[in-house]
């Protein structure tokens, strides 16, 4: 897997997590702990993308 394709996959995962967070935040019965976990995952992915782009 090339770095560019790996970055593209990470961006897809980040976007999917963003959609999940937005959808959960709109739901009145949302799980705040799950949302927080997804946000942490998004941050880790974003940091990994940044690291790979600088390499």
C-alpha positions as CSV (number, residue, x, y, z in Angstrom):
1,X,0.0,0.0,0.0
2,X,1.4,3.4,-1.0
3,X,1.5,6.3,1.4
4,X,-1.1,8.1,-0.7
5,X,-3.5,5.2,-0.7
6,X,-3.1,4.8,3.0
7,X,-3.8,8.5,3.5
8,X,-6.9,8.2,1.3
9,X,-8.2,5.3,3.5
10,X,-7.5,7.2,6.7
11,X,-9.5,10.2,5.3
12,X,-12.4,7.9,4.4
13,X,-12.4,6.5,8.0
14,X,-12.2,10.1,9.4
15,X,-15.2,11.2,7.3
16,X,-17.2,8.1,8.3
17,X,-16.5,8.8,12.0
18,X,-17.5,12.4,11.5
19,X,-20.8,11.3,10.0
20,X,-21.4,8.9,12.9
21,X,-20.7,11.6,15.5
22,X,-23.0,14.1,13.8
23,X,-25.8,11.5,13.5
24,X,-25.4,10.5,17.2
25,X,-25.3,14.1,18.4
26,X,-28.7,14.7,16.6
27,X,-30.2,11.7,18.4
28,X,-31.8,12.4,21.8
29,X,-30.8,9.0,23.1
30,X,-27.1,9.3,22.1
31,X,-24.3,7.8,24.1
32,X,-22.0,10.5,25.2
33,X,-19.2,8.1,26.0
34,X,-19.4,6.5,22.5
35,X,-19.4,10.0,20.9
36,X,-16.3,10.9,22.9
37,X,-14.6,7.6,21.8
38,X,-15.3,8.4,18.2
39,X,-13.9,11.9,18.6
40,X,-10.7,10.5,20.0
41,X,-10.5,8.1,17.1
42,X,-11.0,11.0,14.7
43,X,-8.2,12.9,16.4
44,X,-5.8,10.0,16.2
45,X,-6.6,9.5,12.5
46,X,-6.1,13.2,11.8
47,X,-2.7,13.1,13.6
48,X,-1.7,10.1,11.6
49,X,-2.7,11.8,8.3
50,X,-0.7,14.8,9.2
51,X,2.3,12.7,10.2
52,X,2.2,10.8,6.9
53,X,1.8,14.0,4.8
54,X,4.9,15.5,6.4
55,X,7.0,12.4,5.8
